[in-house]
Amino acid sequence: MSRSPKEVFNACMEHIGPRNAAINAVPGKMELYRDKSGFPIVETEFMCQKNYTSEPIDPNNLSNIIPQGVTIESVQEYHLPALFDYDFSIVGYERKLALALNCQEENSRTFVAVKNGSCIGFGTIKRTCLGAGRVGPLYANDPVVVEVLLKRLIMSMPLVTGFVMNTVSNNVSAKRLLKKLAGPLIEELTRLYRREKLSSDTKKIFALYEVSLAPF
């Protein structure tokens, strides 16, 4: 039996219970979520930005020069503990199972930036149901490192039709990378919370994990 959107939303809220939660409102719906749906706290530091093109992009516009001592490696099982620790340092909560499954997903590639045995960044690209390459998550300490990560991700999946990368508006380095790739902004979403704002270092968040499923 199919359910209406309202029934699905109510079931989700019942499952969440008293816990904090975040939601991204499309244009014109912010007041509905804020005033009538239990998400009274509006994020003021950033917007979530959806960037998409159906046109081919050229990864050769991105640099392949990385700092000394840094390597970019295709993810292996032995990378996962360091990757989990790095992810926790960025988002502030544990999601080991989700990350492990993300790295195993069909039609996807994940790369890790490593220095002295520690993870200093990682990223994933996946083929969407429409055949585009969607980058996310993409996190790194250094914009120079993340540019090389992004280039490797795009080059690892050449037979896609389009490019998707969802970002936070206050990461100016992410905007610079998208400008190099000619990835246009198509929509901005307002972030709202139930209990309190979630804190994260958005300078290290170059692409959101999944704009509909995770805060960062």
PyMOL commands that set and color helices and strands:
alter all, ss='L'
color gray80, all
select helices_A, chain A and resi 5-16+30-36+59-61+77-91+96-104+143-156+172-181+202-204
alter helices_A, ss='H'
color red, helices_A
select strands_A, chain A and resi 22-25+41-42+48-53+70-74+108-115+118-127+133-140+163-168+185-193+205-207
alter strands_A, ss='S'
color yellow, strands_A
deselect
rebuild
show_as cartoon
